[in-house]
Amino acid sequence: MSFSKQKTFLKKILSLFSVIRGYNILVLVLAQYLASIFIFSSEDDALNVILDVNLFFIVLASVCVIASGYIINNFYDSKVDRINRPLKTGIDNYVKQETKLSLYFTLNFLGFVFGFLVSWKAALFFAVYIFGIWFYSHKLKKMPLMGLISATILTILPFFAIFVYYKNFSKIIFVHAIFLFLVIMVRELIKDLENIKGALANNYQTFTVAYGELKTKQLSLLLLFLTLFPMVVLFEYPELSYMKYYFYVALITLIFVGFYLWKSNKRNQYRFLHNILKLLLLVGVFCLVFIDTSLILEKVINKLN
Protein backbone atom coordinates (compact mmCIF):
# COMPACT_ATOMS: atom_id res chain seq x y z
CA MET A 1 0.00 0.00 0.00
CA SER A 2 1.43 3.37 -1.04
CA PHE A 3 1.96 6.19 1.43
CA SER A 4 -0.94 8.22 -0.04
CA LYS A 5 -3.31 5.25 0.26
CA GLN A 6 -2.16 4.64 3.83
CA LYS A 7 -2.79 8.31 4.61
CA THR A 8 -6.27 8.15 3.05
CA PHE A 9 -7.10 4.95 4.97
CA LEU A 10 -5.93 6.50 8.24
CA LYS A 11 -8.07 9.58 7.62
CA LYS A 12 -11.12 7.40 7.04
CA ILE A 13 -10.49 5.46 10.25
CA LEU A 14 -10.11 8.69 12.23
CA SER A 15 -13.27 10.03 10.57
CA LEU A 16 -15.28 6.96 11.59
CA PHE A 17 -13.80 7.16 15.09
CA SER A 18 -15.04 10.76 15.25
CA VAL A 19 -18.50 9.86 13.90
CA ILE A 20 -19.09 7.05 16.41
CA ARG A 21 -17.50 9.09 19.21
CA GLY A 22 -14.95 6.36 19.87
CA TYR A 23 -13.73 8.01 23.07
CA ASN A 24 -17.28 7.86 24.50
CA ILE A 25 -17.54 4.18 23.50
CA LEU A 26 -14.31 3.35 25.35
CA VAL A 27 -15.58 5.12 28.48
CA LEU A 28 -18.87 3.23 28.20
CA VAL A 29 -17.09 -0.15 28.09
CA LEU A 30 -15.00 0.77 31.13
CA ALA A 31 -18.05 2.07 32.99
CA GLN A 32 -20.12 -1.05 32.30
CA TYR A 33 -17.38 -3.37 33.53
CA LEU A 34 -16.57 -1.31 36.62
CA ALA A 35 -20.27 -1.00 37.47
CA SER A 36 -20.67 -4.76 37.00
CA ILE A 37 -17.72 -5.57 39.28
CA PHE A 38 -18.30 -3.06 42.05
CA ILE A 39 -22.06 -2.41 42.02
CA PHE A 40 -24.27 -4.88 40.16
CA SER A 41 -22.60 -8.27 40.54
CA SER A 42 -22.75 -10.29 43.76
CA GLU A 43 -19.84 -12.39 42.49
CA ASP A 44 -16.86 -12.49 44.89
CA ASP A 45 -14.25 -13.00 42.18
CA ALA A 46 -13.83 -9.94 39.94
CA LEU A 47 -12.13 -12.11 37.30
CA ASN A 48 -15.28 -14.21 36.98
CA VAL A 49 -17.26 -11.04 36.23
CA ILE A 50 -14.73 -9.92 33.60
CA LEU A 51 -14.75 -13.37 31.96
CA ASP A 52 -18.54 -13.67 32.02
CA VAL A 53 -19.42 -14.39 28.38
CA ASN A 54 -22.99 -13.08 28.69
CA LEU A 55 -21.75 -9.79 30.15
CA PHE A 56 -19.24 -9.57 27.31
CA PHE A 57 -22.05 -9.95 24.76
CA ILE A 58 -24.18 -7.32 26.53
CA VAL A 59 -21.24 -4.87 26.45
CA LEU A 60 -20.60 -5.68 22.78
CA ALA A 61 -24.29 -5.18 21.96
CA SER A 62 -24.25 -1.85 23.81
CA VAL A 63 -21.15 -0.73 21.90
CA CYS A 64 -22.66 -1.65 18.52
CA VAL A 65 -26.04 -0.03 19.20
CA ILE A 66 -24.62 3.19 20.66
CA ALA A 67 -22.04 3.50 17.86
CA SER A 68 -24.86 3.11 15.33
CA GLY A 69 -26.83 5.69 17.31
CA TYR A 70 -24.04 8.22 16.90
CA ILE A 71 -24.00 7.48 13.15
CA ILE A 72 -27.74 8.07 12.66
CA ASN A 73 -27.59 11.15 14.88
CA ASN A 74 -24.72 12.43 12.74
CA PHE A 75 -26.83 11.78 9.62
CA TYR A 76 -29.87 13.74 10.84
CA ASP A 77 -27.82 16.54 12.43
CA SER A 78 -25.44 17.17 9.52
CA LYS A 79 -26.89 20.64 8.78
CA VAL A 80 -26.92 21.66 12.45
CA ASP A 81 -23.37 20.40 13.01
CA ARG A 82 -22.07 22.43 10.08
CA ILE A 83 -22.95 25.51 12.12
CA ASN A 84 -22.23 24.28 15.65
CA ARG A 85 -19.20 22.03 14.97
CA PRO A 86 -17.66 22.98 11.61
CA LEU A 87 -14.26 21.38 12.34
CA LYS A 88 -15.73 18.06 13.51
CA THR A 89 -18.14 18.07 10.56
CA GLY A 90 -15.21 18.41 8.18
CA ILE A 91 -13.57 15.36 9.75
CA ASP A 92 -16.81 13.36 9.82
CA ASN A 93 -17.56 14.03 6.16
CA TYR A 94 -14.34 12.38 5.01
CA VAL A 95 -16.37 9.15 4.92
CA LYS A 96 -19.33 9.03 2.51
CA GLN A 97 -22.88 9.03 3.87
CA GLU A 98 -23.56 5.72 2.06
CA THR A 99 -20.69 4.09 3.97
CA LYS A 100 -21.95 5.49 7.26
CA LEU A 101 -25.49 4.21 6.65
CA SER A 102 -24.20 0.75 5.66
CA LEU A 103 -22.19 0.65 8.89
CA TYR A 104 -25.29 1.84 10.79
CA PHE A 105 -27.39 -1.13 9.65
CA THR A 106 -24.50 -3.57 10.16
CA LEU A 107 -23.87 -2.41 13.73
CA ASN A 108 -27.58 -2.59 14.58
CA PHE A 109 -27.74 -6.15 13.24
CA LEU A 110 -24.66 -7.15 15.24
CA GLY A 111 -26.07 -5.49 18.37
CA PHE A 112 -29.28 -7.51 18.03
CA VAL A 113 -27.32 -10.76 17.42
CA PHE A 114 -25.06 -10.21 20.45
CA GLY A 115 -28.17 -9.56 22.55
CA PHE A 116 -29.80 -12.73 21.22
CA LEU A 117 -26.74 -14.74 22.25
CA VAL A 118 -27.58 -13.77 25.85
CA SER A 119 -31.36 -14.30 25.64
CA TRP A 120 -34.39 -13.36 23.56
CA LYS A 121 -35.26 -10.78 26.22
CA ALA A 122 -31.86 -9.11 25.78
CA ALA A 123 -32.37 -9.15 22.00
CA LEU A 124 -35.79 -7.51 22.46
CA PHE A 125 -34.27 -4.90 24.77
CA PHE A 126 -31.63 -3.93 22.21
CA ALA A 127 -34.19 -3.96 19.38
CA VAL A 128 -36.29 -1.46 21.36
CA TYR A 129 -33.15 0.52 22.17
CA ILE A 130 -32.23 0.70 18.46
CA PHE A 131 -35.71 1.95 17.61
CA GLY A 132 -35.60 4.43 20.50
CA ILE A 133 -32.33 5.97 19.30
CA TRP A 134 -33.63 6.25 15.73
CA PHE A 135 -36.94 7.76 16.87
CA TYR A 136 -35.07 10.24 19.07
CA SER A 137 -32.77 11.31 16.21
CA HIS A 138 -35.62 11.48 13.69
CA LYS A 139 -38.40 13.01 15.76
CA LEU A 140 -38.02 13.44 19.54
CA LYS A 141 -34.83 15.51 19.38
CA LYS A 142 -36.80 18.33 17.78
CA MET A 143 -39.36 18.39 20.61
CA PRO A 144 -38.51 20.62 23.60
CA LEU A 145 -39.33 18.49 26.64
CA MET A 146 -39.53 15.02 25.09
CA GLY A 147 -36.16 15.52 23.43
CA LEU A 148 -34.57 16.45 26.74
CA ILE A 149 -36.06 13.51 28.69
CA SER A 150 -35.51 10.91 25.96
CA ALA A 151 -31.84 11.94 25.48
CA THR A 152 -31.24 11.46 29.21
CA ILE A 153 -33.00 8.08 29.31
CA LEU A 154 -31.13 6.80 26.24
CA THR A 155 -27.81 7.75 27.88
CA ILE A 156 -28.59 5.67 30.99
CA LEU A 157 -30.16 2.63 29.25
CA PRO A 158 -26.88 0.68 28.67
CA PHE A 159 -26.48 0.47 32.45
CA PHE A 160 -30.11 -0.60 32.78
CA ALA A 161 -29.24 -3.64 30.62
CA ILE A 162 -26.49 -4.63 33.12
CA PHE A 163 -28.82 -3.88 36.02
CA VAL A 164 -31.51 -6.24 34.67
CA TYR A 165 -28.94 -8.92 33.83
CA TYR A 166 -27.72 -9.10 37.44
CA LYS A 167 -31.21 -8.50 38.93
CA ASN A 168 -29.64 -6.31 41.61
CA PHE A 169 -32.51 -4.17 42.89
CA SER A 170 -30.77 -2.47 45.83
CA LYS A 171 -31.83 1.05 46.84
CA ILE A 172 -28.32 2.48 46.51
CA ILE A 173 -28.40 1.73 42.77
CA PHE A 174 -31.74 3.48 42.30
CA VAL A 175 -30.56 6.55 44.21
CA HIS A 176 -27.30 6.66 42.23
CA ALA A 177 -29.33 6.39 39.01
CA ILE A 178 -31.46 9.39 40.05
CA PHE A 179 -28.32 11.44 40.66
CA LEU A 180 -26.94 10.50 37.23
CA PHE A 181 -30.30 11.23 35.58
CA LEU A 182 -30.39 14.75 37.00
CA VAL A 183 -26.76 15.57 36.12
CA ILE A 184 -27.13 14.22 32.57
CA MET A 185 -30.32 16.25 32.10
CA VAL A 186 -28.50 19.42 33.18
CA ARG A 187 -25.73 18.56 30.72
CA GLU A 188 -28.32 18.19 27.94
CA LEU A 189 -29.83 21.58 28.78
CA ILE A 190 -26.41 23.24 28.71
CA LYS A 191 -25.72 21.51 25.39
CA ASP A 192 -28.96 23.07 24.08
CA LEU A 193 -27.67 26.49 25.15
CA GLU A 194 -24.35 25.79 23.49
CA ASN A 195 -25.93 24.69 20.20
CA ILE A 196 -28.80 27.18 20.00
CA LYS A 197 -27.41 28.86 16.86
CA GLY A 198 -27.58 25.69 14.77
CA ALA A 199 -30.97 24.73 16.23
CA LEU A 200 -32.47 28.10 15.30
CA ALA A 201 -31.05 27.97 11.79
CA ASN A 202 -32.60 24.53 11.18
CA ASN A 203 -35.87 25.07 13.04
CA TYR A 204 -35.10 22.55 15.81
CA GLN A 205 -37.50 23.11 18.69
CA THR A 206 -35.08 22.30 21.49
CA PHE A 207 -35.91 23.34 25.04
CA THR A 208 -33.82 26.49 24.74
CA VAL A 209 -35.36 27.48 21.40
CA ALA A 210 -38.90 26.87 22.66
CA TYR A 211 -38.63 28.45 26.12
CA GLY A 212 -35.61 30.73 25.94
CA GLU A 213 -32.26 30.92 27.73
CA LEU A 214 -33.70 32.20 31.01
CA LYS A 215 -36.14 29.28 31.40
CA THR A 216 -33.37 26.84 30.44
CA LYS A 217 -31.12 28.26 33.15
CA GLN A 218 -33.93 28.20 35.72
CA LEU A 219 -34.73 24.54 34.99
CA SER A 220 -31.01 23.69 35.12
CA LEU A 221 -30.67 25.35 38.54
CA LEU A 222 -33.74 23.48 39.80
CA LEU A 223 -32.26 20.15 38.64
CA LEU A 224 -28.89 21.02 40.20
CA PHE A 225 -30.68 21.73 43.48
CA LEU A 226 -32.52 18.39 43.26
CA THR A 227 -29.17 16.52 43.00
CA LEU A 228 -28.67 17.36 46.69
CA PHE A 229 -31.37 14.89 47.72
CA PRO A 230 -29.85 11.70 46.20
CA MET A 231 -26.42 12.79 47.47
CA VAL A 232 -27.74 13.17 51.03
CA VAL A 233 -29.36 9.72 50.81
CA LEU A 234 -26.19 8.14 49.41
CA PHE A 235 -24.12 9.49 52.31
CA GLU A 236 -26.24 7.34 54.64
CA TYR A 237 -24.97 4.12 53.02
CA PRO A 238 -21.75 2.70 54.53
CA GLU A 239 -21.21 0.83 51.23
CA LEU A 240 -20.42 4.17 49.60
CA SER A 241 -17.06 4.03 51.41
CA TYR A 242 -14.38 6.30 49.89
CA MET A 243 -16.61 7.24 46.97
CA LYS A 244 -18.23 9.73 49.34
CA TYR A 245 -15.27 12.02 48.57
CA TYR A 246 -16.29 11.98 44.91
CA PHE A 247 -19.72 13.25 45.93
CA TYR A 248 -18.14 15.99 48.07
CA VAL A 249 -16.24 17.13 44.96
CA ALA A 250 -19.40 16.70 42.89
CA LEU A 251 -21.32 18.92 45.30
CA ILE A 252 -18.74 21.72 45.03
CA THR A 253 -18.57 21.29 41.24
CA LEU A 254 -22.35 21.45 40.78
CA ILE A 255 -22.60 24.56 42.96
CA PHE A 256 -19.92 26.18 40.80
CA VAL A 257 -21.77 25.08 37.63
CA GLY A 258 -24.97 26.67 38.93
CA PHE A 259 -23.37 30.04 39.70
CA TYR A 260 -21.32 30.14 36.51
CA LEU A 261 -24.28 29.07 34.37
CA TRP A 262 -26.44 31.90 35.69
CA LYS A 263 -23.81 34.46 34.65
CA SER A 264 -22.98 32.83 31.30
CA ASN A 265 -24.25 34.14 27.97
CA LYS A 266 -21.62 33.02 25.45
CA ARG A 267 -21.21 29.75 23.56
CA ASN A 268 -17.67 29.11 24.82
CA GLN A 269 -18.90 29.53 28.42
CA TYR A 270 -21.63 26.94 27.86
CA ARG A 271 -19.09 24.62 26.21
CA PHE A 272 -16.86 25.02 29.27
CA LEU A 273 -19.71 24.01 31.60
CA HIS A 274 -20.69 21.13 29.31
CA ASN A 275 -17.11 19.79 29.45
CA ILE A 276 -17.00 20.16 33.25
CA LEU A 277 -20.11 17.97 33.60
CA LYS A 278 -18.66 15.44 31.13
CA LEU A 279 -15.48 15.33 33.21
CA LEU A 280 -17.49 14.96 36.42
CA LEU A 281 -19.33 11.96 34.96
CA LEU A 282 -16.06 10.47 33.69
CA VAL A 283 -14.37 10.81 37.08
CA GLY A 284 -17.47 9.18 38.60
CA VAL A 285 -16.82 6.12 36.42
CA PHE A 286 -13.27 5.70 37.76
CA CYS A 287 -14.42 6.35 41.33
CA LEU A 288 -16.66 3.27 41.23
CA VAL A 289 -13.61 1.30 42.38
CA PHE A 290 -13.85 3.07 45.76
CA ILE A 291 -17.34 1.75 46.57
CA ASP A 292 -17.22 -0.57 49.58
CA THR A 293 -13.44 -1.05 49.75
CA SER A 294 -13.91 -3.91 52.23
CA LEU A 295 -15.77 -5.77 49.48
CA ILE A 296 -12.92 -5.11 47.04
CA LEU A 297 -10.38 -6.42 49.58
CA GLU A 298 -12.53 -9.51 50.11
CA LYS A 299 -12.56 -10.16 46.34
CA VAL A 300 -8.76 -9.83 46.17
CA ILE A 301 -8.27 -12.23 49.12
CA ASN A 302 -10.66 -14.74 47.57
CA LYS A 303 -8.67 -14.56 44.35
CA LEU A 304 -5.35 -15.13 46.14
CA ASN A 305 -6.80 -18.12 47.99
N, C-alpha and C positions, 0 to 999 in steps of 0.2 A: 504493500500500500504506500503510495507516494505521500510526501509530507503534506501537500495541499489537501489530499483526501483525508488524511489523519486529522488535520486541523478542522475540516468540515464535519467529520464524524464527532469530534470532541465538542464542537459547538452545538451539534444536535443533541448530544447527551446532556450537556449543561442546560440547554433550552428545555428539554423534557423534565430535568431535575427542578428547574424553576417553575414550570407549569404545575407539576404535582406537589410542589412545596416539599421537596425531599427532606429538608431540615425538620419540618413539622412531623413528617412520617417517622423519622428516626426517634424524635422525642416521644411520639405516641407509642412506639414499640417498647421503649425503655419504661414509659409510664405504666403500660399494661403489665409488664413483667414485675416491676417493683410493687405495684398494687396487688398483684396476684400473690407474691411472696409474703408481703408484710401486712396486708389487710384482708384480702378475700379468702385465701386458702387456710385451712386448718392443718395442713400438712406440716409435720415437724422438720422434714428435710427439705431445705430450699432447692437442692439439686433435683429432687423428684418433681418439684413444681416446674423448674426450668425445662426438664426433659419430658414433661407431660405432652404427649402428641396432640391430644385434643385442644389443649391451650395453644399450642403452636399453630394449629389450623385456624383457631379463632383469631389469633393475632394476624396471621397471613390474610384471612378474609377481611379483617378490619383495614389492613394496609391497602389491599386491592380496591375495596369499595371507597375508601376515603381518597385515595389517589385518583380514582375515576371521578369522584365528586369534584375535586379541584379542576379536573379537565373540563367537565361540563360547565362548571362555574366560570372558568376562563373563556369558554365558548360564548356564553350568554352575556358576559360582562366585557367583551372585547372593546366596545365603543366607550364604555365608562372608564376602563383601565387606560385607554389612550390619553385621557385627560388627567386621571388621578395618578397613574403610574407609567409615564411614558417610557422610562428606561427599561423597566421590567417587561413592558409590552413588546419593546423592540427585541429583547432576548427571547421571549415566549414565541414570537412570530417567526423565529428561525425555522421552526418545524411547521409543516403545512397543516391546515385545519383537518384535511382528510385523514392524515396520519394520527392526529390527536383523537379524532372521533373513532377511528379503528381501534386505537389503544383503549379508549373509553369502554367500548363494548366488550373487548377482550378481558379487561380487568374486572368488569362487572360479572362476566361469566365465571372467571376464576374465583372471585369472591363467593359466589353462590356455590360453586363446587366444593371449595374448602369448608364452607359452612355445612354442606350436606355430608361431608366426611365425618363431621362431629355428630350431627343428628338432623332429622328433617325439620325439627323446631328451629335449630340454628340456621338452617338454609332459609326457612321462612322469615326469620328475623332479618337476615341480611338482604333478602329480596325486598322486604318492606323498607329497609334502610336505604337501599338503592333508589327505590321509588321516591322516598321522602327527600333525598338529596336532589333528585331531578326536579321534583315538584317545587322545592324551595328555590332552586336556581331559575326555573321557568316562570313561576308565578308568585310564590309567597314572598320572595325577596323584595318585590315591588310594593308590598303591603306594609304599612307603618308598624302596626303592633304585631301582626302575625309573623312578619319577617324577622322581627327582633326575637320573639319567643322561639320560633322554629330554629333559628340559627343557633341559639343557646342549647336547645335540646339535642340537635344534631351533633354538636360538639361533644356532649357528654355521653351519647349513646354507645360508643365503643366500650366504655367502662361498664355500662349496663349489661352488655353481653357477657363480660367476665363475671359480674355480680350474679347474674342468673345462673351461669355455669357452676359456680361454687355454692349457690343457694345460701349465701351468708347474709342473713337479714338482721344484722346487729344495728342498734340505734346509732352508733358512732359513724357508721358508713352513711346512713341517711342524713345525719347532721352535716357531715363533711360534704356530701353531695349538694346540700342546700347552699353552703358557703361557696362552692365552686360555681353553682348556677348563678348566684348573684354577681360574683366577680366577672364571670364571662359575659353576663348581660350588660354590665357597665362597660366592659371592653367593646362590645358590639355598638353601644350607643356612642362611645367616643370615636369608633371607626366611622360611624355615620357622620359625625361632625367633621372628621378628617376628609371624608370623601364627598362632601355635599356638592362641590362644584361639578363633578362628573354626574352625580345623581340628578341635579337640576337640568343639566344639558341634555340628558337622555330621558327626562320625565319619569324617573324612579321615585315612587312615593315612599321613601324611607321615613323613619320616625322624625328625623330632623327636618326633612323637606315638608312633611305634613304638619308638624306642630311647632317648628321653629327651634332655634338654638337655646333660647331661655328654658322652654319646657323640657328639652333634652337634658340640659344641665340639672334642672330641678329633679327629674326622674332619676338621673344618675346619682345625685346626692342622697335621695331617699333610699336607693338600693345600697349605696355605701353604708348608710346608717343601719340598714337591716342586717348587714354582715356581722354587726356586733353580736347579735343574738346567737347565731350558731357558734361563734367563737367563744362566747361565755359558756355555752353548754359543753363545748369540747374540752374546755379547761377543767371540767368536773370529772373527766375520765382519766384515771391513772394510766390507762393504756397509751395515752397520748405521749407520755414520757418526754424525751428531749425535743420532740416536734413542737412542743408548746412555745419554744423560742422562735420557731418559724412564724407562729401566729402572733407573737409579740411584734416581730418585724413587719408582718402583714398589716397589723393594726396601725402602726406608725406610717407605713407606706400608703395605706388607703386614706388615712386622714390627710396626708400630703396631697394625694391625688384629688381629693375633694376640694381643698383650698385652691390648688393650682388650676383645676378645671374651671372653677367659678370665675377666675380672673382671665382665663385664656380666651382668645378670639382669633388666633391665627392657626393655619393648617399645620405648621411645624410644631406648634405647642401641643396640638391634639395628637400628632404623631408621636411626640415625646411621651405623653401620657399612655398612649396605646402600647408603646414598647415597654414602659414600666410595668404595666399589667401583664404583658406577655412574659416578661422576666420573672415577675412574682409567681406566676403559674408554673414556669419552668423550674424555679428554685423549689417550689412545692413538690414537684415530682421527685427531685433528688432527696428531699427531706423525708420522704416516706420511709427511708431506711432507719430513721430515728424513732419510729413508732414502736413502743413497747420493747425497749432494748433488752429486757430480761428474756423476752421471747426469742429475740435474735441470738442471744448467747446460748439459749437452750438448743436452738437449731444447730449451732456450730458444734456444741458438745456432742449432740446426737450423731452428727456427721463424723466426728473424730472417733467416736466409739464404734 
